[in-house]
Amino acid sequence: MVTKEALADIGVKSYDKQIVPNWTFIVLSFVSINTVIYGIIGLFIWSYNLAQNQGKLSTKDQSSNTIYYEKLR
């Protein structure tokens, strides 16, 4: 059987190791991953809005194209 005593008989020592989490690394990783994800989503939204506004700017208003509308009247 593998017990503490049996392992001690053959020279294996047991240590009570406690693994302490590195909270600084965990928090900074969480914040940086979220920042990158929100940044990428923000860039997609910004570029979509930029394309929508560019389309609005490229179309002419009725008041700016007076020659065409004067011919219709």
CHARMM-style PDB file with segment names, atoms N, HN, CA, C and O in Angstrom:
ATOM      1  N   MET     1       0.822  -1.187   0.000  1.00  0.00      PROA
ATOM      2  CA  MET     1       0.000   0.000   0.000  1.00  0.00      PROA
ATOM      3  C   MET     1       0.866   1.251   0.000  1.00  0.00      PROA
ATOM      4  O   MET     1       1.959   1.281   0.565  1.00  0.00      PROA
ATOM      5  N   VAL     2       0.352   2.253  -0.636  1.00  0.00      PROA
ATOM      6  HN  VAL     2      -0.536   2.229  -1.094  1.00  0.00      PROA
ATOM      7  CA  VAL     2       1.079   3.511  -0.665  1.00  0.00      PROA
ATOM      8  C   VAL     2       0.520   4.396   0.443  1.00  0.00      PROA
ATOM      9  O   VAL     2      -0.514   5.047   0.295  1.00  0.00      PROA
ATOM     10  N   THR     3       1.238   4.393   1.549  1.00  0.00      PROA
ATOM     11  HN  THR     3       2.078   3.864   1.669  1.00  0.00      PROA
ATOM     12  CA  THR     3       0.878   5.258   2.678  1.00  0.00      PROA
ATOM     13  C   THR     3       2.088   6.102   3.024  1.00  0.00      PROA
ATOM     14  O   THR     3       3.180   5.919   2.485  1.00  0.00      PROA
ATOM     15  N   LYS     4       1.864   7.019   3.925  1.00  0.00      PROA
ATOM     16  HN  LYS     4       0.977   7.167   4.362  1.00  0.00      PROA
ATOM     17  CA  LYS     4       2.971   7.878   4.342  1.00  0.00      PROA
ATOM     18  C   LYS     4       4.084   7.063   5.005  1.00  0.00      PROA
ATOM     19  O   LYS     4       5.272   7.309   4.793  1.00  0.00      PROA
ATOM     20  N   GLU     5       3.676   6.116   5.788  1.00  0.00      PROA
ATOM     21  HN  GLU     5       2.711   5.917   5.961  1.00  0.00      PROA
ATOM     22  CA  GLU     5       4.661   5.306   6.508  1.00  0.00      PROA
ATOM     23  C   GLU     5       5.421   4.395   5.555  1.00  0.00      PROA
ATOM     24  O   GLU     5       6.631   4.221   5.699  1.00  0.00      PROA
ATOM     25  N   ALA     6       4.724   3.811   4.580  1.00  0.00      PROA
ATOM     26  HN  ALA     6       3.741   3.953   4.463  1.00  0.00      PROA
ATOM     27  CA  ALA     6       5.378   2.921   3.624  1.00  0.00      PROA
ATOM     28  C   ALA     6       6.362   3.691   2.753  1.00  0.00      PROA
ATOM     29  O   ALA     6       7.445   3.192   2.445  1.00  0.00      PROA
ATOM     30  N   LEU     7       6.002   4.866   2.368  1.00  0.00      PROA
ATOM     31  HN  LEU     7       5.122   5.271   2.618  1.00  0.00      PROA
ATOM     32  CA  LEU     7       6.918   5.695   1.569  1.00  0.00      PROA
ATOM     33  C   LEU     7       8.100   6.156   2.418  1.00  0.00      PROA
ATOM     34  O   LEU     7       9.216   6.267   1.910  1.00  0.00      PROA
ATOM     35  N   ALA     8       7.871   6.425   3.702  1.00  0.00      PROA
ATOM     36  HN  ALA     8       6.964   6.335   4.115  1.00  0.00      PROA
ATOM     37  CA  ALA     8       8.963   6.841   4.579  1.00  0.00      PROA
ATOM     38  C   ALA     8       9.960   5.703   4.782  1.00  0.00      PROA
ATOM     39  O   ALA     8      11.154   5.950   4.958  1.00  0.00      PROA
ATOM     40  N   ASP     9       9.483   4.467   4.760  1.00  0.00      PROA
ATOM     41  HN  ASP     9       8.514   4.267   4.617  1.00  0.00      PROA
ATOM     42  CA  ASP     9      10.385   3.322   4.921  1.00  0.00      PROA
ATOM     43  C   ASP     9      11.369   3.196   3.766  1.00  0.00      PROA
ATOM     44  O   ASP     9      12.493   2.732   3.963  1.00  0.00      PROA
ATOM     45  N   ILE    10      10.964   3.602   2.559  1.00  0.00      PROA
ATOM     46  HN  ILE    10      10.051   3.978   2.400  1.00  0.00      PROA
ATOM     47  CA  ILE    10      11.875   3.487   1.420  1.00  0.00      PROA
ATOM     48  C   ILE    10      12.627   4.792   1.143  1.00  0.00      PROA
ATOM     49  O   ILE    10      13.364   4.885   0.162  1.00  0.00      PROA
ATOM     50  N   GLY    11      12.441   5.801   2.006  1.00  0.00      PROA
ATOM     51  HN  GLY    11      11.842   5.725   2.803  1.00  0.00      PROA
ATOM     52  CA  GLY    11      13.239   7.015   1.900  1.00  0.00      PROA
ATOM     53  C   GLY    11      12.556   8.185   1.221  1.00  0.00      PROA
ATOM     54  O   GLY    11      13.199   9.197   0.944  1.00  0.00      PROA
ATOM     55  N   VAL    12      11.282   8.070   0.952  1.00  0.00      PROA
ATOM     56  HN  VAL    12      10.759   7.248   1.177  1.00  0.00      PROA
ATOM     57  CA  VAL    12      10.555   9.189   0.335  1.00  0.00      PROA
ATOM     58  C   VAL    12      10.032  10.079   1.444  1.00  0.00      PROA
ATOM     59  O   VAL    12       9.337   9.614   2.347  1.00  0.00      PROA
ATOM     60  N   LYS    13      10.359  11.338   1.378  1.00  0.00      PROA
ATOM     61  HN  LYS    13      10.924  11.716   0.644  1.00  0.00      PROA
ATOM     62  CA  LYS    13       9.915  12.289   2.395  1.00  0.00      PROA
ATOM     63  C   LYS    13       8.696  13.049   1.879  1.00  0.00      PROA
ATOM     64  O   LYS    13       8.597  13.362   0.693  1.00  0.00      PROA
ATOM     65  N   SER    14       7.804  13.327   2.762  1.00  0.00      PROA
ATOM     66  HN  SER    14       7.885  13.073   3.725  1.00  0.00      PROA
ATOM     67  CA  SER    14       6.620  14.115   2.371  1.00  0.00      PROA
ATOM     68  C   SER    14       6.761  15.527   2.920  1.00  0.00      PROA
ATOM     69  O   SER    14       7.211  15.743   4.045  1.00  0.00      PROA
ATOM     70  N   TYR    15       6.381  16.427   2.129  1.00  0.00      PROA
ATOM     71  HN  TYR    15       6.015  16.252   1.215  1.00  0.00      PROA
ATOM     72  CA  TYR    15       6.406  17.826   2.514  1.00  0.00      PROA
ATOM     73  C   TYR    15       4.991  18.375   2.394  1.00  0.00      PROA
ATOM     74  O   TYR    15       4.270  18.059   1.448  1.00  0.00      PROA
ATOM     75  N   ASP    16       4.608  19.184   3.346  1.00  0.00      PROA
ATOM     76  HN  ASP    16       5.194  19.440   4.115  1.00  0.00      PROA
ATOM     77  CA  ASP    16       3.314  19.861   3.261  1.00  0.00      PROA
ATOM     78  C   ASP    16       3.520  21.155   2.485  1.00  0.00      PROA
ATOM     79  O   ASP    16       3.862  22.195   3.048  1.00  0.00      PROA
ATOM     80  N   LYS    17       3.305  21.061   1.195  1.00  0.00      PROA
ATOM     81  HN  LYS    17       3.027  20.217   0.737  1.00  0.00      PROA
ATOM     82  CA  LYS    17       3.489  22.241   0.345  1.00  0.00      PROA
ATOM     83  C   LYS    17       2.146  22.904   0.132  1.00  0.00      PROA
ATOM     84  O   LYS    17       1.156  22.257  -0.209  1.00  0.00      PROA
ATOM     85  N   GLN    18       2.136  24.176   0.335  1.00  0.00      PROA
ATOM     86  HN  GLN    18       2.940  24.702   0.611  1.00  0.00      PROA
ATOM     87  CA  GLN    18       0.938  24.950   0.050  1.00  0.00      PROA
ATOM     88  C   GLN    18       1.253  25.868  -1.119  1.00  0.00      PROA
ATOM     89  O   GLN    18       2.216  26.635  -1.090  1.00  0.00      PROA
ATOM     90  N   ILE    19       0.440  25.774  -2.124  1.00  0.00      PROA
ATOM     91  HN  ILE    19      -0.342  25.151  -2.148  1.00  0.00      PROA
ATOM     92  CA  ILE    19       0.626  26.628  -3.292  1.00  0.00      PROA
ATOM     93  C   ILE    19      -0.239  27.869  -3.114  1.00  0.00      PROA
ATOM     94  O   ILE    19      -1.464  27.786  -3.026  1.00  0.00      PROA
ATOM     95  N   VAL    20       0.413  29.002  -3.066  1.00  0.00      PROA
ATOM     96  HN  VAL    20       1.408  29.070  -3.138  1.00  0.00      PROA
ATOM     97  CA  VAL    20      -0.285  30.276  -2.881  1.00  0.00      PROA
ATOM     98  C   VAL    20      -0.457  30.917  -4.251  1.00  0.00      PROA
ATOM     99  O   VAL    20       0.510  31.043  -5.002  1.00  0.00      PROA
ATOM    100  N   PRO    21      -1.675  31.320  -4.580  1.00  0.00      PROA
ATOM    101  CA  PRO    21      -1.878  31.937  -5.887  1.00  0.00      PROA
ATOM    102  C   PRO    21      -1.213  33.311  -5.977  1.00  0.00      PROA
ATOM    103  O   PRO    21      -1.167  34.064  -5.004  1.00  0.00      PROA
ATOM    104  N   ASN    22      -0.710  33.608  -7.147  1.00  0.00      PROA
ATOM    105  HN  ASN    22      -0.748  32.996  -7.937  1.00  0.00      PROA
ATOM    106  CA  ASN    22      -0.104  34.911  -7.403  1.00  0.00      PROA
ATOM    107  C   ASN    22      -1.221  35.852  -7.864  1.00  0.00      PROA
ATOM    108  O   ASN    22      -1.523  35.936  -9.054  1.00  0.00      PROA
ATOM    109  N   TRP    23      -1.827  36.557  -6.905  1.00  0.00      PROA
ATOM    110  HN  TRP    23      -1.581  36.489  -5.938  1.00  0.00      PROA
ATOM    111  CA  TRP    23      -2.999  37.378  -7.207  1.00  0.00      PROA
ATOM    112  C   TRP    23      -2.678  38.536  -8.125  1.00  0.00      PROA
ATOM    113  O   TRP    23      -3.530  38.954  -8.910  1.00  0.00      PROA
ATOM    114  N   THR    24      -1.492  39.056  -8.048  1.00  0.00      PROA
ATOM    115  HN  THR    24      -0.800  38.717  -7.411  1.00  0.00      PROA
ATOM    116  CA  THR    24      -1.116  40.156  -8.939  1.00  0.00      PROA
ATOM    117  C   THR    24      -1.157  39.696 -10.390  1.00  0.00      PROA
ATOM    118  O   THR    24      -1.703  40.386 -11.250  1.00  0.00      PROA
ATOM    119  N   PHE    25      -0.585  38.544 -10.655  1.00  0.00      PROA
ATOM    120  HN  PHE    25      -0.141  37.984  -9.955  1.00  0.00      PROA
ATOM    121  CA  PHE    25      -0.590  38.015 -12.020  1.00  0.00      PROA
ATOM    122  C   PHE    25      -2.009  37.704 -12.486  1.00  0.00      PROA
ATOM    123  O   PHE    25      -2.362  37.988 -13.631  1.00  0.00      PROA
ATOM    124  N   ILE    26      -2.816  37.129 -11.616  1.00  0.00      PROA
ATOM    125  HN  ILE    26      -2.530  36.899 -10.686  1.00  0.00      PROA
ATOM    126  CA  ILE    26      -4.191  36.777 -11.980  1.00  0.00      PROA
ATOM    127  C   ILE    26      -5.001  38.027 -12.304  1.00  0.00      PROA
ATOM    128  O   ILE    26      -5.701  38.067 -13.316  1.00  0.00      PROA
ATOM    129  N   VAL    27      -4.912  39.036 -11.462  1.00  0.00      PROA
ATOM    130  HN  VAL    27      -4.344  39.003 -10.640  1.00  0.00      PROA
ATOM    131  CA  VAL    27      -5.687  40.270 -11.671  1.00  0.00      PROA
ATOM    132  C   VAL    27      -5.196  41.001 -12.905  1.00  0.00      PROA
ATOM    133  O   VAL    27      -6.007  41.461 -13.709  1.00  0.00      PROA
ATOM    134  N   LEU    28      -3.891  41.121 -13.073  1.00  0.00      PROA
ATOM    135  HN  LEU    28      -3.232  40.748 -12.420  1.00  0.00      PROA
ATOM    136  CA  LEU    28      -3.367  41.828 -14.247  1.00  0.00      PROA
ATOM    137  C   LEU    28      -3.688  41.079 -15.542  1.00  0.00      PROA
ATOM    138  O   LEU    28      -3.960  41.709 -16.564  1.00  0.00      PROA
ATOM    139  N   SER    29      -3.661  39.758 -15.511  1.00  0.00      PROA
ATOM    140  HN  SER    29      -3.440  39.247 -14.680  1.00  0.00      PROA
ATOM    141  CA  SER    29      -4.039  38.979 -16.691  1.00  0.00      PROA
ATOM    142  C   SER    29      -5.503  39.196 -17.033  1.00  0.00      PROA
ATOM    143  O   SER    29      -5.844  39.403 -18.198  1.00  0.00      PROA
ATOM    144  N   PHE    30      -6.362  39.152 -16.040  1.00  0.00      PROA
ATOM    145  HN  PHE    30      -6.085  38.983 -15.094  1.00  0.00      PROA
ATOM    146  CA  PHE    30      -7.801  39.371 -16.254  1.00  0.00      PROA
ATOM    147  C   PHE    30      -8.064  40.756 -16.831  1.00  0.00      PROA
ATOM    148  O   PHE    30      -8.823  40.899 -17.790  1.00  0.00      PROA
ATOM    149  N   VAL    31      -7.442  41.771 -16.251  1.00  0.00      PROA
ATOM    150  HN  VAL    31      -6.826  41.655 -15.472  1.00  0.00      PROA
ATOM    151  CA  VAL    31      -7.650  43.145 -16.717  1.00  0.00      PROA
ATOM    152  C   VAL    31      -7.106  43.333 -18.128  1.00  0.00      PROA
ATOM    153  O   VAL    31      -7.760  43.962 -18.959  1.00  0.00      PROA
ATOM    154  N   SER    32      -5.932  42.802 -18.409  1.00  0.00      PROA
ATOM    155  HN  SER    32      -5.400  42.291 -17.733  1.00  0.00      PROA
ATOM    156  CA  SER    32      -5.342  43.000 -19.734  1.00  0.00      PROA
ATOM    157  C   SER    32      -6.107  42.239 -20.811  1.00  0.00      PROA
ATOM    158  O   SER    32      -6.283  42.755 -21.914  1.00  0.00      PROA
ATOM    159  N   ILE    33      -6.564  41.031 -20.519  1.00  0.00      PROA
ATOM    160  HN  ILE    33      -6.421  40.611 -19.623  1.00  0.00      PROA
ATOM    161  CA  ILE    33      -7.343  40.277 -21.513  1.00  0.00      PROA
ATOM    162  C   ILE    33      -8.662  40.982 -21.789  1.00  0.00      PROA
ATOM    163  O   ILE    33      -9.079  41.084 -22.943  1.00  0.00      PROA
ATOM    164  N   ASN    34      -9.324  41.470 -20.742  1.00  0.00      PROA
ATOM    165  HN  ASN    34      -8.986  41.387 -19.805  1.00  0.00      PROA
ATOM    166  CA  ASN    34     -10.572  42.210 -20.947  1.00  0.00      PROA
ATOM    167  C   ASN    34     -10.343  43.498 -21.710  1.00  0.00      PROA
ATOM    168  O   ASN    34     -11.160  43.872 -22.552  1.00  0.00      PROA
ATOM    169  N   THR    35      -9.246  44.180 -21.428  1.00  0.00      PROA
ATOM    170  HN  THR    35      -8.583  43.876 -20.744  1.00  0.00      PROA
ATOM    171  CA  THR    35      -8.947  45.422 -22.145  1.00  0.00      PROA
ATOM    172  C   THR    35      -8.732  45.153 -23.627  1.00  0.00      PROA
ATOM    173  O   THR    35      -9.223  45.907 -24.468  1.00  0.00      PROA
ATOM    174  N   VAL    36      -8.015  44.105 -23.955  1.00  0.00      PROA
ATOM    175  HN  VAL    36      -7.616  43.493 -23.272  1.00  0.00      PROA
ATOM    176  CA  VAL    36      -7.775  43.757 -25.355  1.00  0.00      PROA
ATOM    177  C   VAL    36      -9.084  43.380 -26.051  1.00  0.00      PROA
ATOM    178  O   VAL    36      -9.339  43.810 -27.176  1.00  0.00      PROA
ATOM    179  N   ILE    37      -9.908  42.580 -25.383  1.00  0.00      PROA
ATOM    180  HN  ILE    37      -9.702  42.231 -24.469  1.00  0.00      PROA
ATOM    181  CA  ILE    37     -11.176  42.159 -25.989  1.00  0.00      PROA
ATOM    182  C   ILE    37     -12.090  43.356 -26.214  1.00  0.00      PROA
ATOM    183  O   ILE    37     -12.644  43.518 -27.301  1.00  0.00      PROA
ATOM    184  N   TYR    38     -12.253  44.198 -25.193  1.00  0.00      PROA
ATOM    185  HN  TYR    38     -11.803  44.067 -24.309  1.00  0.00      PROA
ATOM    186  CA  TYR    38     -13.108  45.385 -25.350  1.00  0.00      PROA
ATOM    187  C   TYR    38     -12.521  46.359 -26.363  1.00  0.00      PROA
ATOM    188  O   TYR    38     -13.266  47.041 -27.065  1.00  0.00      PROA
ATOM    189  N   GLY    39     -11.203  46.433 -26.448  1.00  0.00      PROA
ATOM    190  HN  GLY    39     -10.597  45.879 -25.877  1.00  0.00      PROA
ATOM    191  CA  GLY    39     -10.576  47.288 -27.451  1.00  0.00      PROA
ATOM    192  C   GLY    39     -10.861  46.814 -28.866  1.00  0.00      PROA
ATOM    193  O   GLY    39     -11.154  47.626 -29.744  1.00  0.00      PROA
ATOM    194  N   ILE    40     -10.780  45.523 -29.095  1.00  0.00      PROA
ATOM    195  HN  ILE    40     -10.542  44.864 -28.382  1.00  0.00      PROA
ATOM    196  CA  ILE    40     -11.064  44.972 -30.426  1.00  0.00      PROA
ATOM    197  C   ILE    40     -12.533  45.178 -30.786  1.00  0.00      PROA
ATOM    198  O   ILE    40     -12.853  45.572 -31.908  1.00  0.00      PROA
ATOM    199  N   ILE    41     -13.431  44.908 -29.827  1.00  0.00      PROA
ATOM    200  HN  ILE    41     -13.171  44.588 -28.916  1.00  0.00      PROA
ATOM    201  CA  ILE    41     -14.857  45.135 -30.083  1.00  0.00      PROA
ATOM    202  C   ILE    41     -15.120  46.613 -30.337  1.00  0.00      PROA
ATOM    203  O   ILE    41     -15.898  46.962 -31.225  1.00  0.00      PROA
ATOM    204  N   GLY    42     -14.481  47.475 -29.571  1.00  0.00      PROA
ATOM    205  HN  GLY    42     -13.849  47.192 -28.850  1.00  0.00      PROA
ATOM    206  CA  GLY    42     -14.628  48.921 -29.773  1.00  0.00      PROA
ATOM    207  C   GLY    42     -14.130  49.368 -31.134  1.00  0.00      PROA
ATOM    208  O   GLY    42     -14.735  50.240 -31.758  1.00  0.00      PROA
ATOM    209  N   LEU    43     -13.039  48.786 -31.602  1.00  0.00      PROA
ATOM    210  HN  LEU    43     -12.548  48.078 -31.095  1.00  0.00      PROA
ATOM    211  CA  LEU    43     -12.538  49.138 -32.936  1.00  0.00      PROA
ATOM    212  C   LEU    43     -13.509  48.694 -34.032  1.00  0.00      PROA
ATOM    213  O   LEU    43     -13.705  49.409 -35.015  1.00  0.00      PROA
ATOM    214  N   PHE    44     -14.115  47.515 -33.865  1.00  0.00      PROA
ATOM    215  HN  PHE    44     -13.956  46.934 -33.066  1.00  0.00      PROA
ATOM    216  CA  PHE    44     -15.113  47.069 -34.836  1.00  0.00      PROA
ATOM    217  C   PHE    44     -16.307  48.016 -34.865  1.00  0.00      PROA
ATOM    218  O   PHE    44     -16.785  48.387 -35.937  1.00  0.00      PROA
ATOM    219  N   ILE    45     -16.784  48.405 -33.694  1.00  0.00      PROA
ATOM    220  HN  ILE    45     -16.396  48.104 -32.823  1.00  0.00      PROA
ATOM    221  CA  ILE    45     -17.933  49.316 -33.625  1.00  0.00      PROA
ATOM    222  C   ILE    45     -17.557  50.673 -34.195  1.00  0.00      PROA
ATOM    223  O   ILE    45     -18.334  51.269 -34.942  1.00  0.00      PROA
ATOM    224  N   TRP    46     -16.377  51.166 -33.852  1.00  0.00      PROA
ATOM    225  HN  TRP    46     -15.746  50.682 -33.246  1.00  0.00      PROA
ATOM    226  CA  TRP    46     -15.940  52.471 -34.352  1.00  0.00      PROA
ATOM    227  C   TRP    46     -15.798  52.464 -35.874  1.00  0.00      PROA
ATOM    228  O   TRP    46     -16.218  53.409 -36.542  1.00  0.00      PROA
ATOM    229  N   SER    47     -15.206  51.396 -36.424  1.00  0.00      PROA
ATOM    230  HN  SER    47     -14.865  50.628 -35.882  1.00  0.00      PROA
ATOM    231  CA  SER    47     -15.035  51.331 -37.878  1.00  0.00      PROA
ATOM    232  C   SER    47     -16.384  51.185 -38.576  1.00  0.00      PROA
ATOM    233  O   SER    47     -16.577  51.732 -39.662  1.00  0.00      PROA
ATOM    234  N   TYR    48     -17.325  50.451 -37.963  1.00  0.00      PROA
ATOM    235  HN  TYR    48     -17.168  50.007 -37.081  1.00  0.00      PROA
ATOM    236  CA  TYR    48     -18.661  50.333 -38.546  1.00  0.00      PROA
ATOM    237  C   TYR    48     -19.356  51.696 -38.559  1.00  0.00      PROA
ATOM    238  O   TYR    48     -19.947  52.081 -39.567  1.00  0.00      PROA
ATOM    239  N   ASN    49     -19.288  52.420 -37.450  1.00  0.00      PROA
ATOM    240  HN  ASN    49     -18.807  52.108 -36.631  1.00  0.00      PROA
ATOM    241  CA  ASN    49     -19.897  53.747 -37.392  1.00  0.00      PROA
ATOM    242  C   ASN    49     -19.207  54.714 -38.348  1.00  0.00      PROA
ATOM    243  O   ASN    49     -19.859  55.572 -38.942  1.00  0.00      PROA
ATOM    244  N   LEU    50     -17.904  54.581 -38.496  1.00  0.00      PROA
ATOM    245  HN  LEU    50     -17.373  53.884 -38.014  1.00  0.00      PROA
ATOM    246  CA  LEU    50     -17.180  55.442 -39.418  1.00  0.00      PROA
ATOM    247  C   LEU    50     -17.643  55.189 -40.848  1.00  0.00      PROA
ATOM    248  O   LEU    50     -17.811  56.131 -41.623  1.00  0.00      PROA
ATOM    249  N   ALA    51     -17.849  53.918 -41.202  1.00  0.00      PROA
ATOM    250  HN  ALA    51     -17.712  53.153 -40.572  1.00  0.00      PROA
ATOM    251  CA  ALA    51     -18.312  53.576 -42.542  1.00  0.00      PROA
ATOM    252  C   ALA    51     -19.742  54.074 -42.752  1.00  0.00      PROA
ATOM    253  O   ALA    51     -20.081  54.531 -43.844  1.00  0.00      PROA
ATOM    254  N   GLN    52     -20.575  53.991 -41.730  1.00  0.00      PROA
ATOM    255  HN  GLN    52     -20.300  53.620 -40.843  1.00  0.00      PROA
ATOM    256  CA  GLN    52     -21.953  54.477 -41.853  1.00  0.00      PROA
ATOM    257  C   GLN    52     -21.976  55.995 -42.027  1.00  0.00      PROA
ATOM    258  O   GLN    52     -22.732  56.516 -42.847  1.00  0.00      PROA
ATOM    259  N   ASN    53     -21.158  56.695 -41.265  1.00  0.00      PROA
ATOM    260  HN  ASN    53     -20.544  56.272 -40.599  1.00  0.00      PROA
ATOM    261  CA  ASN    53     -21.107  58.155 -41.387  1.00  0.00      PROA
ATOM    262  C   ASN    53     -20.507  58.574 -42.722  1.00  0.00      PROA
ATOM    263  O   ASN    53     -20.914  59.586 -43.294  1.00  0.00      PROA
ATOM    264  N   GLN    54     -19.552  57.813 -43.218  1.00  0.00      PROA
ATOM    265  HN  GLN    54     -19.221  56.991 -42.754  1.00  0.00      PROA
ATOM    266  CA  GLN    54     -18.954  58.129 -44.518  1.00  0.00      PROA
ATOM    267  C   GLN    54     -19.998  57.988 -45.617  1.00  0.00      PROA
ATOM    268  O   GLN    54     -20.025  58.775 -46.563  1.00  0.00      PROA
ATOM    269  N   GLY    55     -20.853  56.987 -45.489  1.00  0.00      PROA
ATOM    270  HN  GLY    55     -20.832  56.347 -44.720  1.00  0.00      PROA
ATOM    271  CA  GLY    55     -21.919  56.821 -46.471  1.00  0.00      PROA
ATOM    272  C   GLY    55     -22.904  57.967 -46.437  1.00  0.00      PROA
ATOM    273  O   GLY    55     -23.421  58.363 -47.482  1.00  0.00      PROA
ATOM    274  N   LYS    56     -23.178  58.511 -45.262  1.00  0.00      PROA
ATOM    275  HN  LYS    56     -22.758  58.190 -44.413  1.00  0.00      PROA
ATOM    276  CA  LYS    56     -24.077  59.659 -45.141  1.00  0.00      PROA
ATOM    277  C   LYS    56     -23.440  60.908 -45.740  1.00  0.00      PROA
ATOM    278  O   LYS    56     -24.122  61.736 -46.344  1.00  0.00      PROA
ATOM    279  N   LEU    57     -22.130  61.036 -45.566  1.00  0.00      PROA
ATOM    280  HN  LEU    57     -21.576  60.364 -45.075  1.00  0.00      PROA
ATOM    281  CA  LEU    57     -21.452  62.211 -46.089  1.00  0.00      PROA
ATOM    282  C   LEU    57     -21.337  62.175 -47.607  1.00  0.00      PROA
ATOM    283  O   LEU    57     -21.295  63.225 -48.248  1.00  0.00      PROA
ATOM    284  N   SER    58     -21.286  60.985 -48.185  1.00  0.00      PROA
ATOM    285  HN  SER    58     -21.321  60.133 -47.664  1.00  0.00      PROA
ATOM    286  CA  SER    58     -21.087  60.894 -49.623  1.00  0.00      PROA
ATOM    287  C   SER    58     -22.377  61.148 -50.399  1.00  0.00      PROA
ATOM    288  O   SER    58     -22.323  61.500 -51.577  1.00  0.00      PROA
ATOM    289  N   THR    59     -23.527  60.978 -49.765  1.00  0.00      PROA
ATOM    290  HN  THR    59     -23.571  60.692 -48.808  1.00  0.00      PROA
ATOM    291  CA  THR    59     -24.786  61.267 -50.453  1.00  0.00      PROA
ATOM    292  C   THR    59     -25.057  62.757 -50.358  1.00  0.00      PROA
ATOM    293  O   THR    59     -24.824  63.383 -49.324  1.00  0.00      PROA
ATOM    294  N   LYS    60     -25.544  63.306 -51.438  1.00  0.00      PROA
ATOM    295  HN  LYS    60     -25.733  62.798 -52.279  1.00  0.00      PROA
ATOM    296  CA  LYS    60     -25.783  64.750 -51.468  1.00  0.00      PROA
ATOM    297  C   LYS    60     -27.188  65.051 -50.971  1.00  0.00      PROA
ATOM    298  O   LYS    60     -28.125  64.288 -51.207  1.00  0.00      PROA
ATOM    299  N   ASP    61     -27.314  66.158 -50.292  1.00  0.00      PROA
ATOM    300  HN  ASP    61     -26.553  66.778 -50.101  1.00  0.00      PROA
ATOM    301  CA  ASP    61     -28.630  66.610 -49.843  1.00  0.00      PROA
ATOM    302  C   ASP    61     -29.399  67.181 -51.023  1.00  0.00      PROA
ATOM    303  O   ASP    61     -28.818  67.541 -52.047  1.00  0.00      PROA
ATOM    304  N   GLN    62     -30.704  67.259 -50.865  1.00  0.00      PROA
ATOM    305  HN  GLN    62     -31.176  66.967 -50.033  1.00  0.00      PROA
ATOM    306  CA  GLN    62     -31.524  67.804 -51.936  1.00  0.00      PROA
ATOM    307  C   GLN    62     -31.231  69.289 -52.138  1.00  0.00      PROA
ATOM    308  O   GLN    62     -31.285  69.786 -53.263  1.00  0.00      PROA
ATOM    309  N   SER    63     -30.927  69.984 -51.072  1.00  0.00      PROA
ATOM    310  HN  SER    63     -30.883  69.580 -50.158  1.00  0.00      PROA
ATOM    311  CA  SER    63     -30.679  71.426 -51.184  1.00  0.00      PROA
ATOM    312  C   SER    63     -29.342  71.721 -51.867  1.00  0.00      PROA
ATOM    313  O   SER    63     -29.180  72.799 -52.438  1.00  0.00      PROA
ATOM    314  N   SER    64     -28.399  70.810 -51.823  1.00  0.00      PROA
ATOM    315  HN  SER    64     -28.531  69.934 -51.359  1.00  0.00      PROA
ATOM    316  CA  SER    64     -27.097  71.082 -52.423  1.00  0.00      PROA
ATOM    317  C   SER    64     -27.113  70.860 -53.931  1.00  0.00      PROA
ATOM    318  O   SER    64     -26.306  71.456 -54.644  1.00  0.00      PROA
ATOM    319  N   ASN    65     -28.006  70.023 -54.427  1.00  0.00      PROA
ATOM    320  HN  ASN    65     -28.662  69.540 -53.847  1.00  0.00      PROA
ATOM    321  CA  ASN    65     -28.087  69.735 -55.854  1.00  0.00      PROA
ATOM    322  C   ASN    65     -29.306  70.466 -56.422  1.00  0.00      PROA
ATOM    323  O   ASN    65     -30.328  69.851 -56.727  1.00  0.00      PROA
ATOM    324  N   THR    66     -29.180  71.775 -56.557  1.00  0.00      PROA
ATOM    325  HN  THR    66     -28.349  72.274 -56.309  1.00  0.00      PROA
ATOM    326  CA  THR    66     -30.337  72.586 -56.932  1.00  0.00      PROA
ATOM    327  C   THR    66     -30.644  72.519 -58.419  1.00  0.00      PROA
ATOM    328  O   THR    66     -31.797  72.713 -58.806  1.00  0.00      PROA
ATOM    329  N   ILE    67     -29.658  72.251 -59.266  1.00  0.00      PROA
ATOM    330  HN  ILE    67     -28.722  72.093 -58.952  1.00  0.00      PROA
ATOM    331  CA  ILE    67     -29.899  72.228 -60.720  1.00  0.00      PROA
ATOM    332  C   ILE    67     -30.852  71.094 -61.071  1.00  0.00      PROA
ATOM    333  O   ILE    67     -31.772  71.286 -61.866  1.00  0.00      PROA
ATOM    334  N   TYR    68     -30.653  69.952 -60.509  1.00  0.00      PROA
ATOM    335  HN  TYR    68     -29.906  69.795 -59.863  1.00  0.00      PROA
ATOM    336  CA  TYR    68     -31.512  68.790 -60.807  1.00  0.00      PROA
ATOM    337  C   TYR    68     -32.937  69.056 -60.326  1.00  0.00      PROA
ATOM    338  O   TYR    68     -33.897  68.760 -61.038  1.00  0.00      PROA
ATOM    339  N   TYR    69     -33.079  69.606 -59.140  1.00  0.00      PROA
ATOM    340  HN  TYR    69     -32.299  69.846 -58.561  1.00  0.00      PROA
ATOM    341  CA  TYR    69     -34.414  69.842 -58.602  1.00  0.00      PROA
ATOM    342  C   TYR    69     -35.117  71.020 -59.285  1.00  0.00      PROA
ATOM    343  O   TYR    69     -36.346  71.061 -59.343  1.00  0.00      PROA
ATOM    344  N   GLU    70     -34.352  71.961 -59.793  1.00  0.00      PROA
ATOM    345  HN  GLU    70     -33.354  71.928 -59.746  1.00  0.00      PROA
ATOM    346  CA  GLU    70     -34.978  73.064 -60.536  1.00  0.00      PROA
ATOM    347  C   GLU    70     -35.536  72.546 -61.858  1.00  0.00      PROA
ATOM    348  O   GLU    70     -36.579  73.020 -62.307  1.00  0.00      PROA
ATOM    349  N   LYS    71     -34.873  71.595 -62.482  1.00  0.00      PROA
ATOM    350  HN  LYS    71     -34.025  71.210 -62.117  1.00  0.00      PROA
ATOM    351  CA  LYS    71     -35.380  71.012 -63.733  1.00  0.00      PROA
ATOM    352  C   LYS    71     -36.648  70.207 -63.479  1.00  0.00      PROA
ATOM    353  O   LYS    71     -37.521  70.157 -64.345  1.00  0.00      PROA
ATOM    354  N   LEU    72     -36.768  69.588 -62.331  1.00  0.00      PROA
ATOM    355  HN  LEU    72     -36.059  69.629 -61.628  1.00  0.00      PROA
ATOM    356  CA  LEU    72     -37.966  68.830 -62.010  1.00  0.00      PROA
ATOM    357  C   LEU    72     -39.169  69.744 -61.790  1.00  0.00      PROA
ATOM    358  O   LEU    72     -40.297  69.361 -62.104  1.00  0.00      PROA
ATOM    359  N   ARG    73     -38.951  70.922 -61.266  1.00  0.00      PROA
ATOM    360  HN  ARG    73     -38.036  71.233 -61.011  1.00  0.00      PROA
ATOM    361  CA  ARG    73     -40.046  71.851 -61.003  1.00  0.00      PROA
ATOM    362  C   ARG    73     -40.494  72.441 -62.303  1.00  0.00      PROA
ATOM    363  OT1 ARG    73     -41.414  73.258 -62.325  1.00  0.00      PROA
TER     364      ARG     73
END
